Amino acid sequence: MFKSFFLNRNWLHWSFLGTILIFSVTWYKVQLDVKINEWFGEFYDTIQKALSEPGAVTIDDFLGFLLTFAGIAGIYIVVAVMLEFFIRHYVFRWRTAMNDYYMENWPGIRHIEGAAQRVQEDTMRFARIMEGLGVAFIRSIMTLIAFMPILWGLSEHVKELPWIGAVDQALVFVAIISASCGTLLLAIVGIKLPGLEFKNQMVEAAYRKELVLGEDQADRAAPPSVSKLYDNLRKNYFNLYKHYLYFDIAKWSYIQFSVIIPYIALAPTIVAGAITLGVMQQVIRAFGKVEESFQFLVHSWSTIVELLSIYKRLNAFEKQIDIIMVSK
């Protein structure tokens, strides 16, 4: 899964140079996010001034702020589109490297259970998930690096927390604790999901194999055998749905509640009128970026579960390849 792309001389220009390019452009996108956060602070302060002092802000000043945002947003759109286009090609090359490696050993592995599925479908799914999950993880780390100092500085405006009192750099600690609690909660309630997803792929493979054999052999895919295989499929899916039910309850309850956490933390400061509307918007956005970065596992847990199940299948497949190669 990894050495065929990152340790293969034929793919070095894509694996290493491509990775460096993705990191660099992702960091640039994060810097644009920082500029947008600064813009929100100035823009909302201007709105507050315009509403409290009629005539203090001209229409040209107001439209100038909107044009500034349009300029930043325009650059962001172009960069984001080009990055996504490159990443899709990058990931397809990764899949191609995996496919080439497996096909080189195909004569010795074609009898392994689900060999065709693992080469075609599992590599495709692995590449697709790595595209979304990998980039999201990189962006979360870089967003954290960029916005943590901003939130640290903005925390100077927050002198105390409700029910607790004065806490230095309170917002940073609230964001970390909030995200950590959510991650721990979902890790506990979703602990059985990777194994169930892996089992689900096994029963799907068994059902698919019987149907494929039935295309060429009249004695295969008979109603009794197909019915039994599909019954196993149904039982596993229903069991999976049951576990996802309480997982989704925990996930969405946490995500919805976490929206109001920064407002709760800011309550004494807002009530005391200690910050402007612009600063409050900057704090809320910076808090959200930091918390979202820490919440990577929360938002990606279902995808990670799927990736783990695919990894197990491909890893078992590659162990069989290693055994075959050693025996030669």
Secondary structure, 3 states (H helix, E strand, C coil): CCHHHHCCHHHHHHHHHHHHHHHHHHHHHHHHHHHHHHHHHHHHHHHHHHHHCCCCCCHHHHHHHHHHHHHHHHHHHHHHHHHHHHHHHHHHHHHHHHHHHHHHCHHHHCCCCCHHHHHHHHHHHHHHHHHHHHHHHHHHHHHHHHHHHHHHHHHHHCCEECCCEECCCHHHHHHHHHHHHHHHHHHHHCCCHHHHHHHHHHHHHHHHHHHHHHHHCCCCCCHHHHHHHHHHHHHHHHHHHHHHHHHHHHHHHHHHHHCCHHHHHHHHHHHCCCCCHHHHHHHHHHHHHHHHHHCHHHHHHHHHHHHHHHHHHHHHHHHHHHHHHHHC
